[in-house]
Amino acid sequence: SSDAQQQDTYFIVAHLHYVLFGGSIVAIIGGIYYWFPKFTGRMYNEAIGKLNFWVMFIGMNMTFFPMHFLGLDGMPRRIYTYDSNMGWDLWNGVASVGALFLGVSFMIFIYNIVTSWRNGEAAGNDPWDARTLEWSIPSPPPEYNFVEIPTVYDRDAWWAEKRGHVHHGVPVGGGSGEEEHSIHMPQPSYWPVIVSIGLIIGGYGLIYNVAHFGIAAAGVLIGMIGVYAWSFEPVNDPAENE
């Protein structure tokens, strides 16, 4: 009975966007804040970050939660206007104010990222006292990431190296007796650019079906030439990259 009542009402809009925004967009923003020190080498303004969270949290709930009530009150899913005597004015007004909060929260986010990227304090390698190995290398990471391929002895390898193994209390470090492996670095080449150009041209031809697939065929040909030439490029000795 509940499904029949809510079918094609604003309740559908409400629960979709409530889950989508709260479960995805907020998580993406949080992920950017988490990784920001690693890929920039700078720390963001924590006070502005907290303000950003609360404004976004309030805006999300003010925008999408009232839509559930609108759906239960019979507001259709697809509607662009309605009479004022339908009883939907209050919750639509609350949702509109919430949308303004969301807009302000994204402006705060952009401001914090831009100013912190330019003027933020140095973050160091491991500002979060993290447990995984990417936080053991400099921030931002060098293009080769690790100088040597790390040997992992523990699920939380970086914690184990910093604090000792949880069972034995012995720091994990030093030589393992295993042969060291050099980091493989890609060779400088312009052929991948040629391949990507061919893919773009071929995709355009396939999507828009122009010139009887002639453009698509030309793109595929360019891509194949790029892959063929790329495969015959000489590979340098890894020692030469050091």
C-alpha positions in Angstrom: 0.0 0.0 0.0 2.9 2.4 0.8 4.4 1.7 -2.6 1.1 2.4 -4.4 0.7 5.7 -2.4 4.2 7.0 -3.1 4.4 5.8 -6.8 5.3 8.7 -9.1 5.3 11.3 -6.3 7.9 13.6 -4.9 8.8 10.9 -2.4 10.8 9.3 -5.3 12.7 12.5 -5.9 13.3 12.9 -2.2 14.7 9.4 -1.4 16.9 9.3 -4.5 18.6 12.6 -3.9 18.8 12.1 -0.2 20.8 8.9 -0.7 22.7 10.1 -3.7 23.9 13.3 -2.1 24.4 12.0 1.4 26.0 8.8 0.3 28.1 10.0 -2.7 28.6 13.7 -2.9 29.3 14.2 0.8 31.7 11.2 0.7 33.5 12.7 -2.4 34.0 16.0 -0.6 35.3 14.2 2.5 37.6 12.1 0.3 39.0 15.3 -1.3 39.7 16.8 2.1 41.4 13.5 3.2 43.7 13.3 0.2 44.3 17.0 -0.2 47.5 17.0 1.9 48.9 14.1 -0.1 48.4 15.4 -3.6 49.2 19.0 -2.8 51.7 18.8 0.0 49.7 21.5 1.9 47.2 21.4 4.7 43.7 23.0 4.3 42.1 25.3 6.8 40.5 23.0 9.3 38.2 25.6 10.8 36.8 26.4 7.3 36.5 22.7 6.6 34.4 22.2 9.7 32.2 25.1 8.7 31.9 23.6 5.2 30.7 20.3 6.7 28.0 21.8 8.9 26.7 24.1 6.2 26.5 21.3 3.8 25.0 18.9 6.3 22.2 21.4 7.2 21.6 22.3 3.6 21.3 18.6 2.6 18.7 17.8 5.2 16.8 21.1 4.6 16.7 20.4 0.9 15.9 16.8 0.5 14.2 15.7 3.7 11.1 17.9 3.3 10.6 16.4 -0.1 9.5 13.2 1.6 6.6 15.1 3.2 5.7 16.6 -0.1 5.5 13.2 -1.7 3.4 11.9 1.1 1.1 14.9 0.7 0.6 13.9 -3.0 2.9 16.3 -4.8 3.6 14.7 -8.2 7.1 13.6 -9.2 7.2 15.8 -12.4 5.7 19.2 -11.8 6.8 22.8 -12.5 4.1 24.8 -10.8 1.1 24.3 -8.5 -1.8 26.2 -6.9 -1.1 27.9 -3.6 -4.0 26.0 -2.0 -2.3 22.6 -2.4 -0.6 22.9 0.9 2.9 22.4 -0.5 4.2 25.9 0.0 5.9 25.4 3.4 8.1 22.4 2.6 9.0 23.7 -0.8 10.1 26.9 0.9 12.2 25.0 3.4 13.8 23.0 0.5 14.5 26.2 -1.4 16.3 27.7 1.6 18.2 24.4 2.0 19.3 24.6 -1.6 20.8 28.1 -0.9 22.7 26.5 2.0 24.1 23.8 -0.3 25.2 26.5 -2.8 27.0 28.4 -0.1 28.6 25.2 1.2 30.1 24.5 -2.3 31.4 28.1 -2.4 33.1 27.5 1.0 34.6 24.3 -0.3 36.0 25.9 -3.4 37.4 28.8 -1.4 39.1 26.5 1.1 40.7 24.4 -1.6 42.0 27.3 -3.7 43.4 29.3 -0.8 44.9 26.3 1.0 46.5 25.1 -2.2 48.2 28.5 -2.6 48.9 29.4 0.9 48.3 26.4 3.2 50.9 25.2 5.7 53.2 22.3 4.7 51.4 19.1 5.5 54.3 16.7 5.8 54.3 13.1 4.7 51.7 11.7 7.2 49.4 14.4 8.7 46.7 11.8 9.7 49.1 9.3 11.3 47.7 6.9 8.6 48.3 3.2 8.4 48.9 2.6 4.7 52.2 2.9 2.8 51.3 5.8 0.5 51.6 8.1 3.6 55.2 7.0 4.0 56.4 8.9 0.9 56.7 12.6 0.3 53.7 14.9 -0.3 53.1 15.4 -3.1 54.5 12.1 -4.2 57.3 11.9 -6.7 56.4 10.6 -10.2 57.9 7.2 -9.3 56.0 6.9 -6.0 58.4 4.5 -4.2 62.1 4.5 -4.7 62.0 0.7 -4.2 59.0 -1.7 -4.2 58.1 -2.0 -0.6 57.9 -5.4 1.1 54.7 -5.7 3.1 54.7 -7.8 6.3 51.5 -6.6 7.8 48.0 -5.5 6.7 48.6 -2.1 8.3 52.2 -1.9 7.0 52.9 1.7 7.8 51.5 1.5 11.3 53.5 -1.7 11.9 56.7 0.1 10.7 56.0 3.1 12.9 54.7 1.4 16.0 55.8 -2.2 15.8 53.7 -5.3 15.1 50.6 -5.5 17.2 51.4 -9.0 18.4 55.2 -9.0 18.7 56.0 -5.3 19.3 59.0 -5.5 17.0 59.2 -2.8 14.4 59.0 -4.0 10.8 62.0 -2.7 8.9 65.4 -3.4 7.6 66.5 -5.8 4.9 64.4 -8.8 4.1 67.1 -10.8 2.3 65.1 -10.7 -0.8 66.3 -9.3 -4.1 65.5 -5.7 -4.5 63.3 -4.7 -7.4 63.7 -1.4 -9.3 60.6 0.7 -9.9 59.6 0.5 -13.6 59.2 4.0 -15.1 57.4 4.6 -18.4 59.5 5.9 -21.2 58.9 9.4 -22.6 56.9 9.0 -25.7 54.5 10.9 -27.9 52.8 7.8 -29.3 50.3 7.5 -26.5 49.1 11.0 -27.5 48.6 9.7 -31.1 46.6 6.7 -29.8 44.3 9.0 -27.7 43.7 11.3 -30.7 42.7 8.2 -32.8 40.3 7.1 -30.1 38.7 10.5 -29.9 38.3 10.7 -33.7 37.0 7.1 -33.8 34.6 7.6 -31.0 33.2 10.8 -32.6 32.6 8.9 -35.8 30.8 6.0 -34.1 28.6 8.3 -31.9 27.5 10.6 -34.6 27.6 8.2 -37.6 29.0 10.8 -39.9 30.4 10.2 -43.4 29.3 6.5 -43.4 31.8 5.6 -40.6 34.7 7.0 -42.6 35.7 9.2 -39.7 35.5 6.3 -37.3 37.6 4.2 -39.6 40.2 7.0 -39.8 40.3 7.2 -36.0 40.8 3.5 -35.7 43.6 3.6 -38.2 45.4 6.4 -36.4 45.0 4.5 -33.1 46.4 1.3 -34.6 49.4 3.1 -36.1 50.1 4.7 -32.7 49.9 1.3 -30.9 52.1 -0.3 -33.5 54.8 2.4 -33.3 54.5 2.5 -29.5 55.2 -1.2 -29.2 58.5 -0.9 -31.1 60.0 1.9 -29.0 63.2 1.0 -27.3 63.0 0.3 -23.5 65.8 1.7 -21.4 67.5 -0.1 -18.6 65.8 0.7 -15.3 69.2 1.7 -13.9 69.3 4.6 -16.4 66.2 6.1 -14.8 67.9 6.5 -11.4 
